[in-house]
Amino acid sequence: MNIFPGSREEVERLWKIDLEIYIALEISNIRMTRAHMLYDNRPLESIPVTPIRWEKRWEPEELFRWQRTGGIIVEGKVYGRLRFTVSDPFSGSQKWRYVVLHIEISKALKRKFDSLSGKEIDPNYGKDKKVSTGYLMSSYKTSASTDSDKIDAAEAKRMITVTELTRLTENKLPETGNVISQAFWCAEEDIEKMELLQGDPVRLKTRGEGPFIEFIVKLDNAGSATAANYTGGEGAGSSWTDKVMSFKGQQDVPQDEGDGAEDDEWDD
């Protein structure tokens, strides 16, 4: 006795449709779970703290290379966030609390200092020259200025990488594919009042020759600062925002073959 309505072929066809719907729903659930893992926008204070027991004496000035003159200015997006507490066998109950921001680097500059006074001066933004490569106005290439303080993402990463710190974060941060990224460290007390979520655009500058954040601003879609921390003092931070972070320029295309037009690489 056939308890199913219709022919056997009809029943098999309905089962096949049900199976396809089930598979589609499962794939959708997997994608949603994956998206949640990649884009975790919990408030910073709710991110679990990872304790680190440093076997040597924890010396931030040496480890983050603060004593060396240098640093970079970076623009990019937050791709991941971590929280750490560090202790060592030599400092009793003292603990150091840090937030690590995983930043996709899109643009970078070297910080510049006066050789005599040691005071920071405005970096050389340089002027990339667009040189025509043919008779068509749309045919040209970009030639970088040789005296610019601009650097590419790979060079920026190389300049501030500290191997000991990289080992602490390399297996805890999400993969970024072919995009060059860097884990930047900041004292938790210096950033706790900023709500930085994954995907937020930021600009920051590092201190010394390591990945420690001296100053960071959160940007809106137009590139304007909406929130900032001032680890170096409000005056210094405000000046930096005014002079460095609001730098904008106009992009021109060469009009004649062989002629060049200046372009500010901060504006894509």
N, C-alpha and C positions, 0 to 999 in steps of 0.2 A: 504493500500500500504506500503510495507517495503522499507524504504529509506536507510537502512543499508545493505551493501553487506554481503552475507553469511547467515548461519542459525542463529537462536536465540542463540544456544549454543556457536557458534563461537564469536558472539558479546559479550556475557557475559564473555567469556574467555579473550577477549581483554581488557574489562573493568577491570577485576580482575588484569591483568598484569599492567595496568596503575596505579591502586590503590596501588599495591605493590611498584612500582617505586616511587610514590609520598611519601609514608610512609618512604621508605628508605632515600630519600632526606631530609625529615624533621628531621629524627633522626640524619643524618649527620650534619645538620645545628645546631641542639641542642648541639651535641658533640663539634663542633667547637666553639660555643659561650661559652660553659663551659670551654673549654681549654683556651680561651682568658681571662676568668675571673680568672682562677687559675695561669696563667703564664703571668702576666702583666709586660712586660719588657720596659716600658716607661723610659726615662731618669729621674733621681731622681728629677731634678728641675721641671719636669712637673707633679709630683704627687701632688694632692691637699693638701693644708695645713689645718689641723684641729685646730681651736683655742680652747684653754682650759682656762677657768676662774677659777683659784684656789682661793677658798674662804679664805684660811689661807695664811700666808706669805710663799712664795715659797722659800725654803731653800735647794738648791741642795745638799750641804754637808751633811745635816742631812737626807734628803729623800733618797739619793743614798747610804748612809752609808759609805761615804768616810773616815770618821775619824776612822773607825775600820780597823785593820790589817787583811787582808784576800784577797779573790779573787780566781778566777779559770781561767784555760786555757782551751779553748774549740775548737774543730774542728767540722765543720758541713757545711750545705748548707743554703743559703738564700732562705727562702720560702715566705717572704712577706716584704713589706716596707711601712712605714708610716712617715708622717711629722707632727710635732706639733709646735705651738707657745703657750707659757704659760705666763699668766699675773696674777697679784693679786691686791687686793685693796690697798696695802700698798707701792707699788713701782712705782707709777706714770705711766709714759709711757714705763717703761722698760719691755722688753719681752725676754723670753728665747726660743731659737729655737733648736729643737731636731729632729733627725732622729731615728726611731725605726726599727731595723732589726729583723725579725722573723726568728730564726735560728733553723733548725733541728739539735739536738745535737747527734753526732756520737761518739765522744771521749772527755774525760775531765780529767784534773789534778787539784789538789789543788795547789795554789801558796804557796811558802814556804819562810819564812823570818827568819833571824838570831835573836835569842831571846835576844841577848845583844845589837847589833848594830841597829837592825831593818832593815838592808839591805836585799834585795831580794837575795835568793840563788837558785841554780838549784834544781828543785823538784826531788824527788826520783821516777824515772820512773818504778822501780820495774822490776822484771823478772818473768813473769808467767811461771810456770813449767808444761810441758805437761807430764803427767804420764800415762804409759801404763796400760790398763785395761784388757789385754788378750794376747794371743800368737801371734795374727796378728799385724804386724807393723803399720797398719792403725787404730788400736783400741786403743784410748787413750782419756783422758779428760784433760781439762785445770784447773790447781789449782792456784788461785791467790796468789801472794805474800802478806804477812800480813803487811809489812812495806812500801808498795808502796803508793805514793801520787795519784795514779789513782783512779778515782771515776766513778760510772756509771752515765748515763744521768739523772736518777731520783734524785740522790743525788746532782748532780750539780745544777739542777733546784731548789731543796729545799734550797740549801745554799744561793742563791742570790735572791730569790723571795721577793718582797716588795708588800704587798697587795694593798696599795694605787695606785701603778703604774700599777699593773695587772688590776685593775678596769678600767683604762683608755684605755687599749688595747684589752681586752679579747673579745669584740664583734666586733672588727674592723679588725681582722686578720683571714686568712683562716684556716680551720680545717686541721690538719695533720694526722688524723686517729690515729693509734696506735703508731706513731712516737712521741717521747718526744721532745718538742720544747720549746723555751723560747724567749720572747721579750727582746732584748738588746737595751739600749738607748745610744745615742752618740750625743754630741753637733754638730749641723749642720756644723759649720765652720771647724770642725776637720775631716769631712768626705766628704765634698762637692767636693773635687778634685778626689775622687775615683768613678769610675763608677761600682757600684755593682748592678747586675741584678739578678732576680730570677733564682735559680739553680746554682749560682756561689758558688764554694767551698771556704771556708774561715777558718782562724784560728784567734782567738782573746783571749785577756786576759782582765778580768774585774778588776775594782778598788774597794777596800773595800769589803763590804759584800752585795752589791747590784748589779743590772744588768747593770751598767754603763761601757761602753767600754773604756778602757784606750789605747788599741792598737789593730789594726786589719790588717791582710794581706789577700789579695786575691790570691788564688792558681790557678795553671794550672792543667792539668790532671795528671801530674807527681808529684804533691805535692809541687812544687817550687813556691815561692812568685813572683807574677807579679806586684803587687801594694800594697802600705801600707800607713797607716797614723801614725804619730809619735806625739801623744799628750803629751808624756813625754820627748820629746827631741830626736833629731836624733841619738845621741850616744846610748842612752838607747834602742831605738827601734832597731837599727842595731844589738846590742849585743844580744838582745832577739831573733831576727830572727836567728842569727848564732848559738846560744847555744841551744835554745829550739825548734824552729820550724823546723830545719833541721835534727832533731834527727831521725835516721833510724837504723834498725837492721835486722838481719837475723833470719828467722824462721826455726827451726830444728824439726824433728820428732824423738821421742825416738826410739832407735834401739833394745833395749832389754826390756823384761818385768821388770817393777819396776823402770827402769831408767827414768830420766826426762831430758828434754831439755829446755833451756831458750828461751823465746819468747818475743818480744816487741809488746805490744798490739797496738801501734800506726800503725804498719803494719799489716793489715788484711791478 
